[in-house]
Amino acid sequence: LRILHALTDNPVHEGNPNILAVGDDDQAIYGFQGADVSNILNFNKTYPQAERIVLTNNYRSGENILTQSRQVIQQGGDRLERIYPELNKQLSANKDEKGTVALWQTPNSDSERLEIINFIKQAVETGTDLSSIAVLARKHADIQSLLPYFKHENIPVRYEKEESVLDSAPIVALEACARLILILAEGKHDLAQTVLPTVLAHPAWKLEAKDLWRLSLTAYTNRQNWMEVMAATPEFTHIHVWLVIRAQEAQVLGLEPMIDRIIGRAEKESASTATPGEATNPKAANETFSPYFDYFFSPEVLAETPEVYVEYLEAIRAVRAKLRDYQPGDAHSLKSFIEFIDLHRRLGITISITRYSLARDVPAVQLLTAHKSKGLEFDTVFVYNSVDSIWGAGARTMSRLISYPANLPLAPAGSTADERLRLFYVAMTRAKNT
C-alpha cells in the first residue's frame, strides 16, 4: 500500500487518483506472506474520496451456508463492517438449493475421523462423485492423520504436502558421502573413521553386515584405519579406489560434476552410450561407478514405485536449483555444498517441495489445508477438527513464544485469532451444498 501511495501521491491527481482496488477483508488469510488485512481496512483513510461498492451476489453456496458462515465471521474484530456501520456485507444466494450446515460433536479425534469416513462411504454407495467432496484442515498434520483411515477403506484421495528436501533419502546419502570425500581429500583420516561406518552401512553398497564387522574388527586389532584395511580386503577394494578417486576429483572439479560422480549419473550415461564392440574394463568400471544411481534411480525403481522415483528426482533437482542461488557468481565446489547444507540445518531453514498423491486419474476425495482451498469450491466440505484450540483464540502458535514490549503495538503477522477466524470462514464458504 505504501508503494501504491507513493505512485499516486502527485498533485496532478488533485487528491483523486484513478485506482480500482478489489478485495474481501473477511477472506484476508495470507498475513504471514505480508498480505495484511490493514491494507483493506485503511484504504479509505489513504484515499478518503474512494467509493465503496459491496458485491453481495453469491453464486456458489446455498442460503443456509451463507447465513451460518456469516454468523461465524461477524465474531471477528478487524472487519470493514465494524469500521463503517452503514456497510452491509450480507451475501445473497443465487441458487435454489438452500444447502445444509451440520455440526458434529464426537468424543475424540479418532471418532471424528471415523464419522467422516463413514459419511463418505455412504456417499460412494449412492453414486456420489468423490471429486466433489473435500476435507479441509488447518494444518498438514491433520491431513496426514486422516490418510490411514482412507487407506483402510480403499477410498482414493488427492492431496499435496510440503516436505523438506534435506530429509530425502538420496540427499541424506549424498551429504554423508560428500562429507567423507572432503575429509579424505583434506587428509583427515582419523575423522574419516567416524564417517565411514555411516556411508558403508547404506544398502546401496550391498555389503553384508558380517563383512562390515570384520572390517571394523581387523582395523581395531591391527591398529589400522579403515581405509588401510579396505585397500587390502577384496570385498572393499573397489570402494576404496572409488573413494580415493572421488577425493582426488574433489580438489579440481566443480560441484555439478562432483554430484554427478557421487550419484553415479555421469558414469552410467557414459557406459550406456559406449559404441557396440568397444572394449570396456570391468575393473575400471567398478572403480568409477557409484551404486547410488542404481539404488535410487534404476529402471526397476521406476517400474515398481514410480511415485518414490519421482520424489527422489525432485529432491535432487530442488537442491541443485537452490545451490545455483547460493552465493551467485562464485564457483561452487563440494565444500560449498556441505557449507550450504550446514547453514540450512543450523538456521532451521527448510528446502521444501510439494508432493502429490498419485490418485489423479480416478475420482478422489480432495484433502486440503484451508489456505490451499482458497478460490476452490466443492459440493460437500468437511472442516476437520473444528475446535477452538485449532481454529480459535485458544490455538497455540510459535508466535506465543515471542514477546514484545507492552508499549509497542506489535504482533506476529498471520497468527491472530481474527486471521484464524477468517481462515475458518474461507473453509466454510468452499461448500456449495453441504
Secondary structure, DSSP 8 states (H G I E B T S, - for coil): -HHHHHHH--GGGTT---------GGG---GGGT--THHHHTHHHHSTT-------EESSS-HHHHHHHHHHHTT-SS-HHHH-TT-----EE-SS----------SSHHHHHHHHHHHHHHHHHTT--GGGEEEEESSHHHHHHHHHHHHHTT--EEEEEEEEGGGSHHHHHHHHHHHHHHHHHTT-HHHHHHHHHHHHTSGGG---HHHHHHHHHHHHHTT--HHHHHHH-HHHHHHHHHHHHHHHHHTTS-HHHHHHHHHTHHHHHHHHT--TT----HHHHHHH--THHHHHH-HHHHHH-HHHHHHHHHHHHHHHHHHHHSSTTS---HHHHHHHHHHHHHHT---EEEEE-STTSS--EEEEEHHHHTT--BSEEEETT--HHHHSTT---GGGG----TTS----TT-SHHHHHHHHHHHHTTBS--
